[in-house]
Amino acid sequence: MNHSLTNFSQRRRWAADQAISFLMQQGVEHPHVLSLGAGLVDAASLPVTEAIEAAREVLAEEVRGQSALQYGTTQGELRLRQHLADYQTRIEQTSAPAAHRVAVADEIVCTTGSQQLLALLADALFDPGDICLVAAPTYFVFLGVLEGVGARTIALPADEHGLRMEALEGELQRLETAGELSRVKLIYVVSEFENPTGISLSLERRGQLVEIAKTWSTRRGEKIYVLEDAAYRELHYDAPPPPSVWSFDTAGDTVIHAGTFSKSFSPGLRVGFGLMPRELRDAVNDLKGNQDFGSANFNQHLLADLLGSGRFAIHAEQVRAAYRIKRDAMLAAADEFFADLPGVSWVHPHGGLYVWMTLPPHIVTGFDSPLFRRAVDVEQVMYVPGELCFGGPREQRQCNHMRLSFGVQSPEGLREGMRRLSQAVRRFL
Ligand SMILES: Cc1ncc(COP(=O)(O)O)c(C=O)c1O
């Protein structure tokens, strides 16, 4: 038997114990548990027919088929990037109010899901001890990525209009006074239907955010970038979102816009993309070259075809209709089973996949909490503990929230899941 220890890298140690792996494992170990936790998408709306048609088209002509089955480029398939640029430009122009920034293929990098882009950007920007400013709460897997590169996160308050701008400016001021402004590299926002709260950044704050980043970049003497994570942009159920944060960066030197086809089409294809300032594009390309010198080329050809033929837009509309029903089912079940519980409240999302529920402060929701154990072991329902979604020091994290996903379950499953969860919560009130 070999008793020698592995001297793992610091990065490996920073990456230990990520909640996402635990959550995935819970799903596998307890298949009978009704999951309101998983951020997976609705199986019934996955586009099998569209994918078959697109694959047929890509493979119909020998030369094109061969090129799709060959290695691609690190930056990504040019046809896809051109379609993405057109698509992005069109969305901005048709948003209300219309924005007129034009996207070009050259500033786009295609990645393996937008998650790879987030990880590459973290690699490109952060040395250990550097700072990322985030909303409290925010997308917990990105918090794991930041931890994994040794970055510090500072969690700033948000309200029903998203990250609060005066809190952001106040924090930058504080960091300057503390001599730490030079460590600030990035401000991260999920602009549309935030994972986990479902809240979007208001139109007014989008412009302000870009202004603040530019002003403080000048003051710092080096760039403070804004990463706009728009993973849920297509999943709007009441009205299309306003122009992106990216559209306010008319000089094109401050904002990275991260997008993905995971939620609106298929997460299995793992196609994400980013629009970004050129020096960052080069950095991301260099790092990506070392990792995989290009994401799955065949999948990029499929997506190019789907965007070009208009089938993606048709499918996105169908997906919105399916999730609108589920969103309404979860909110109706919340009214039915939680409305009479004192101190319990939740956000009504206009898009995305989540309902963010707040319990009275004394009810802790974490993996080790009696509520989580009761929910999983007795009531057989699972949620994502809200504390995972808070950056900053552990002792400052709020522990009385739950992220409830309406993506996977049917409307009936959602009602049953919410009934079970309310049973668990009642025990602790
Ligand atoms: C806010 C947010 N950003 C990025 C991602 C990454 O998704 P993907 O890598 O599938 O594009 C997710 C996935 O759930 C997400 O919720």
Ligand as a Chemical Component Dictionary entry (heavy atoms), coordinates in Angstrom:
data_LIG
# 
_chem_comp.id                   LIG 
_chem_comp.type                 NON-POLYMER 
_chem_comp.pdbx_formal_charge   0 
_chem_comp.three_letter_code    LIG 
# 
loop_
_chem_comp_atom.comp_id 
_chem_comp_atom.atom_id 
_chem_comp_atom.alt_atom_id 
_chem_comp_atom.type_symbol 
_chem_comp_atom.charge 
_chem_comp_atom.model_Cartn_x 
_chem_comp_atom.model_Cartn_y 
_chem_comp_atom.model_Cartn_z 
_chem_comp_atom.pdbx_ordinal 
LIG C1 C1 C 0 -25.759 32.896 -13.618 1  
LIG C2 C2 C 0 -25.147 31.760 -14.362 2  
LIG N1 N1 N 0 -24.067 31.993 -15.098 3  
LIG C3 C3 C 0 -23.458 31.019 -15.794 4  
LIG C4 C4 C 0 -23.932 29.723 -15.758 5  
LIG C5 C5 C 0 -23.186 28.687 -16.524 6  
LIG O1 O1 O 0 -23.960 28.010 -17.450 7  
LIG P1 P1 P 0 -23.374 27.303 -18.732 8  
LIG O2 O2 O 0 -21.940 26.956 -18.468 9  
LIG O3 O3 O 0 -24.195 26.084 -18.896 10 
LIG O4 O4 O 0 -23.482 28.270 -19.852 11 
LIG C6 C6 C 0 -25.069 29.420 -14.993 12 
LIG C7 C7 C 0 -25.578 28.044 -14.902 13 
LIG O5 O5 O 0 -26.490 27.718 -14.198 14 
LIG C8 C8 C 0 -25.685 30.479 -14.277 15 
LIG O6 O6 O 0 -26.769 30.273 -13.513 16 
# 
loop_
_chem_comp_bond.comp_id 
_chem_comp_bond.atom_id_1 
_chem_comp_bond.atom_id_2 
_chem_comp_bond.value_order 
_chem_comp_bond.pdbx_ordinal 
LIG C1 C2 SING 1  
LIG C2 N1 SING 2  
LIG C2 C8 DOUB 3  
LIG N1 C3 DOUB 4  
LIG C3 C4 SING 5  
LIG C4 C5 SING 6  
LIG C4 C6 DOUB 7  
LIG C5 O1 SING 8  
LIG O1 P1 SING 9  
LIG P1 O2 DOUB 10 
LIG P1 O3 SING 11 
LIG P1 O4 SING 12 
LIG C6 C7 SING 13 
LIG C6 C8 SING 14 
LIG C7 O5 DOUB 15 
LIG C8 O6 SING 16 
# 
